[in-house]
Each structure stands twice: as structure tokens, then as C-alpha cells.
Amino acid sequence: MLRAGVPPETPAVTLRALLDALAARAPGLALDLHELTSAEQHRMLTDGRLDVGLLHHPVDGAGLRFGEPVDVPVGVLLPRASPLARPREIALADLAGMDLVTAPPATAPGWHEHLLTVCRQHGFAPARVRPARNPEFLFGLLLTGGAVAVEPAALARREPRIAWRPITGTPLVRRISAAWPIRAAHPAAPMFGHLATETLTAPDEPGGPALLAPAARPWPVLFEAGRDEKLAR
């Protein structure tokens, strides 16, 4: 049994492609898959309650081995009707006076601090930082006006009233990599990390992964959408 974690914002097509690739590569492997924040995954990896996870950087790497990192571009999410959505790209300084909607700092402390630091360095000191765990709540806050988010383009595709614009100069990318314990590592953890890297770097074409034929999956996948206290032994 491989106990694996993925971030809550993982797109469905990405997760599907990863599971299909794992089924093809290791048909006899049982997978216990959990939806967990980076902070939760980090705690459980260091505590020995998770075998492999996908973490947002920067992160404390003590006791962990990392797979090849993947840089996911992030841009500005805002209502399509906003005047700021008219240009093809947006400078962070153009967002001055706006609120910033982002995941609570406890979910990925390193990324949260890095995001705020880079925004301020480029002239965007948010009027307020408003936490949102659920994408629907994030969209609701954006659609009320006066707020933006800085996220990957895939998130905007869930809501047609939301536009995504790249940031001038690309000062921010979200770095993700697989991680597993150095000591007593599960033998399948590096393979999971390699497949995750392949999946995350696959061409982002509309309908691409979603149109793949279902792979034969003779191993069980146990989904658990919860917090780490559910996994306490």
C-alpha cells in the first residue's frame, strides 16, 4: 500500500492522468490517496504517516528527498468584466489597492510568505489578504469586486466569469515537487514522484488528459478527503 497525498487544488484531469499512468506502470500497487495541504503532507511525511506527497515550495527539506521540481506559472484571476482584464498581461503594481484572495497561510506557509513578499516588492501591497480554502468561495469573493487572486490558469477554467492574465515579467511561479522520507522510504515513492513530474509537465491542452481512455486499474484507490487527524494511527 502506497500512502500518497495531493494538494486540494489538483485539477481533475491532472489527477486522472496521474492515476492512469500509475495503473499502467504498477498494475499490482494498492494506492491510498489523500487530499491534503502542503503543511499537512509535510507533517505526515516527517511523522511516517505518509509515503509520498506533492509539496509547494519553499518548504523545509530536513529528512525528505525530493523529485524533480515543476514550475507552474501563476497569473492574476479577476472578473472578466473588470477593466483590469482588458490587457493581455497585468503588472503587479496595477493591482494596488485591491484585496488579495489566497489560501490560508497554514496550508503552505512557505509559499504564502513568498507570494506576499514578491507582491510587495513589485508594488502590490494588498489592502487586505482574504483567506479562501474552497475555489467556489474564492470565485465568490472575486466576483463581488475589489479583489484578485494569484493562481495557475487551470483554476480560472472552472468559472467562465473569471479571467486569467499572466503577470508582466513572470515574477512568480508555483514550484511543486514530489517528496518522500529519506529513511525507510516506500520502494514505489520515487516512481510516483517521477510520474507526477511527467503529468505536471504534460502539454496543457484543452480536453487532452480528459479524453484518454480509462486505464485498467486492478489495484484499489482509497480516496480520503480530510485532514491529518483522520489519518492518525
C-alpha positions as CSV (number, residue, x, y, z in Angstrom):
1,M,0.0,0.0,0.0
2,L,1.4,3.4,-1.1
3,R,0.0,6.2,1.0
4,A,0.1,9.3,-1.2
5,G,-1.0,12.9,-0.8
6,V,-2.0,15.5,-3.4
7,P,-2.9,19.2,-2.9
8,P,-6.7,20.1,-2.8
9,E,-6.4,22.3,-5.8
10,T,-5.1,19.5,-8.1
11,P,-7.1,19.6,-11.3
12,A,-9.3,16.6,-12.0
13,V,-7.7,16.0,-15.4
14,T,-4.2,16.1,-13.8
15,L,-5.2,13.6,-11.1
16,R,-6.8,11.4,-13.7
17,A,-3.7,11.4,-15.9
18,L,-1.5,10.6,-12.8
19,L,-3.7,7.6,-11.8
20,D,-3.8,6.2,-15.3
21,A,0.0,6.5,-15.6
22,L,0.4,4.7,-12.2
23,A,-2.0,2.0,-13.2
24,A,-0.1,1.4,-16.4
25,R,3.3,1.4,-14.7
26,A,2.5,-0.5,-11.5
27,P,-0.7,-2.6,-12.0
28,G,-0.3,-4.5,-8.8
29,L,0.2,-1.5,-6.5
30,A,-2.5,-0.5,-4.0
31,L,-2.8,3.2,-3.6
32,D,-4.2,5.0,-0.6
33,L,-4.8,8.6,-1.9
34,H,-5.5,11.6,0.3
35,E,-6.3,15.2,-0.4
36,L,-4.0,17.2,1.9
37,T,-2.5,20.7,2.1
38,S,1.3,21.0,1.8
39,A,1.6,21.7,5.5
40,E,-0.4,18.5,6.3
41,Q,1.6,16.4,3.9
42,H,4.9,17.7,5.3
43,R,3.9,16.8,8.9
44,M,2.7,13.4,7.9
45,L,5.8,12.6,5.8
46,T,8.1,13.5,8.7
47,D,5.9,11.5,11.1
48,G,5.9,8.4,8.9
49,R,2.1,8.5,8.3
50,L,2.5,9.3,4.5
51,D,4.8,7.7,2.0
52,V,4.9,10.3,-0.7
53,G,3.3,13.7,-1.4
54,L,3.3,16.7,-3.7
55,L,4.6,19.8,-1.9
56,H,4.6,23.5,-2.7
57,H,8.0,25.2,-2.2
58,P,9.6,26.8,-0.4
59,V,9.5,24.0,2.3
60,D,11.7,22.6,5.0
61,G,13.5,19.7,3.4
62,A,15.0,18.1,6.5
63,G,14.6,14.3,6.4
64,L,13.0,14.4,2.9
65,R,14.1,13.5,-0.6
66,F,12.6,15.5,-3.5
67,G,11.8,14.6,-7.0
68,E,12.4,16.9,-9.9
69,P,10.6,20.2,-9.3
70,V,8.0,21.5,-11.7
71,D,7.4,25.3,-12.1
72,V,3.7,26.1,-12.7
73,P,3.1,29.7,-14.0
74,V,0.7,31.7,-11.9
75,G,-1.2,34.8,-13.0
76,V,-3.9,37.1,-11.9
77,L,-7.5,35.9,-11.5
78,L,-10.2,38.6,-11.7
79,P,-13.7,39.1,-13.1
80,R,-13.9,39.2,-16.9
81,A,-15.9,42.4,-16.6
82,S,-13.1,44.2,-14.7
83,P,-11.2,46.9,-16.7
84,L,-8.0,45.3,-15.4
85,A,-8.8,42.2,-17.5
86,R,-8.6,44.1,-20.8
87,P,-4.8,44.0,-21.3
88,R,-3.2,40.7,-22.2
89,E,-1.0,40.8,-19.1
90,I,-1.0,42.6,-15.8
91,A,1.8,44.2,-13.8
92,L,1.5,43.5,-10.0
93,A,1.8,47.3,-9.4
94,D,-1.5,47.7,-11.4
95,L,-3.3,45.8,-8.5
96,A,-2.5,48.4,-5.9
97,G,-5.4,49.0,-3.5
98,M,-7.0,45.6,-4.3
99,D,-7.6,42.8,-1.8
100,L,-5.7,39.5,-2.4
101,V,-7.6,36.3,-2.0
102,T,-5.4,33.3,-1.3
103,A,-5.3,30.1,0.6
104,P,-4.8,30.4,4.4
105,P,-1.1,30.7,5.4
106,A,-1.3,27.4,7.4
107,T,-1.9,25.4,4.2
108,A,1.5,26.2,2.7
109,P,3.4,28.7,4.9
110,G,6.5,29.0,2.7
111,W,4.5,29.8,-0.5
112,H,2.2,32.2,1.4
113,E,5.1,34.3,2.7
114,H,6.9,34.1,-0.7
115,L,3.7,35.3,-2.5
116,L,3.2,38.3,-0.3
117,T,6.9,39.2,-0.4
118,V,7.1,39.2,-4.2
119,C,3.8,41.1,-4.5
120,R,5.1,43.9,-2.2
121,Q,8.5,44.0,-4.0
122,H,6.6,44.7,-7.2
123,G,4.4,47.4,-6.0
124,F,1.3,45.4,-4.8
125,A,0.7,45.7,-1.1
126,P,-2.8,44.2,-0.7
127,A,-5.4,46.3,1.1
128,R,-6.4,43.0,2.8
129,V,-5.4,39.4,2.5
130,R,-8.5,37.3,2.5
131,P,-8.3,33.6,3.1
132,A,-10.2,31.1,0.9
133,R,-9.8,27.3,1.0
134,N,-12.5,26.4,-1.5
135,P,-12.4,27.5,-5.1
136,E,-16.1,28.4,-5.1
137,F,-15.6,30.7,-2.2
138,L,-12.6,32.3,-3.9
139,F,-14.6,32.9,-7.0
140,G,-17.4,34.4,-5.0
141,L,-15.0,36.9,-3.4
142,L,-13.5,37.8,-6.8
143,L,-16.9,38.3,-8.4
144,T,-18.1,40.8,-5.7
145,G,-15.3,43.1,-6.9
146,G,-12.3,44.8,-5.3
147,A,-10.3,41.6,-5.0
148,V,-7.9,39.5,-7.1
149,A,-6.1,36.1,-6.7
150,V,-2.7,34.9,-8.0
151,E,-3.2,31.3,-9.1
152,P,-2.4,28.9,-12.0
153,A,-4.5,29.3,-15.2
154,A,-6.2,25.9,-14.7
155,L,-8.2,27.3,-11.7
156,A,-9.9,30.0,-13.9
157,R,-11.3,27.4,-16.3
158,R,-13.7,26.3,-13.5
159,E,-15.6,29.6,-13.7
160,P,-16.4,31.2,-17.0
161,R,-16.9,34.6,-15.4
162,I,-13.3,34.7,-14.2
163,A,-10.4,35.7,-16.4
164,W,-6.7,34.7,-16.0
165,R,-3.9,37.1,-17.1
166,P,-0.2,36.4,-17.0
167,I,1.9,38.7,-14.8
168,T,4.3,41.1,-16.5
169,G,7.9,39.8,-16.2
170,T,6.7,36.5,-14.7
171,P,8.0,37.3,-11.1
172,L,6.1,34.3,-9.6
173,V,5.9,30.6,-10.3
174,R,4.5,27.9,-8.1
175,R,7.2,25.2,-7.6
176,I,5.9,21.8,-6.9
177,S,7.8,18.5,-6.3
178,A,7.2,15.1,-5.0
179,A,8.7,14.3,-1.6
180,W,9.2,11.2,0.4
181,P,11.1,10.3,3.6
182,I,14.8,9.6,3.2
183,R,14.7,6.8,5.9
184,A,12.6,3.7,5.3
185,A,11.2,5.1,2.0
186,H,8.5,3.1,0.3
187,P,10.0,1.5,-2.8
188,A,7.3,2.9,-5.1
189,A,7.6,6.5,-3.8
190,P,10.3,7.6,-6.4
191,M,8.2,6.1,-9.2
192,F,5.1,8.1,-8.0
193,G,7.3,11.2,-7.9
194,H,8.6,10.6,-11.4
195,L,5.1,10.0,-12.8
196,A,3.8,13.1,-11.0
197,T,6.5,15.2,-12.7
198,E,5.6,13.8,-16.1
199,T,2.0,14.5,-15.5
200,L,2.5,18.1,-14.3
201,T,4.8,18.9,-17.2
202,A,2.5,17.4,-19.9
203,P,1.2,19.9,-22.5
204,D,-1.8,21.8,-21.1
205,E,-4.2,21.2,-24.0
206,P,-8.0,21.6,-23.5
207,G,-9.5,18.1,-23.4
208,G,-6.1,16.3,-23.6
209,P,-6.0,14.2,-20.5
210,A,-9.8,14.1,-20.1
211,L,-10.1,12.3,-23.5
212,L,-7.8,9.5,-22.6
213,A,-9.5,6.1,-22.5
214,P,-9.8,4.7,-18.9
215,A,-6.9,2.6,-18.0
216,A,-7.4,-0.8,-16.5
217,R,-7.0,-0.4,-12.8
218,P,-6.7,-3.7,-11.0
219,W,-5.4,-2.0,-7.8
220,P,-7.7,-0.2,-5.3
221,V,-7.6,3.5,-4.9
222,L,-8.8,4.6,-1.5
223,F,-9.9,8.3,-1.5
224,E,-9.9,10.2,1.7
225,A,-10.7,13.9,1.5
226,G,-9.9,15.0,5.0
227,R,-7.4,16.4,7.4
228,D,-4.4,14.6,9.0
229,E,-6.3,13.9,12.2
230,K,-8.4,11.4,10.2
231,L,-5.2,9.5,9.4
232,A,-3.9,9.4,13.0
233,R,-3.0,5.9,13.9
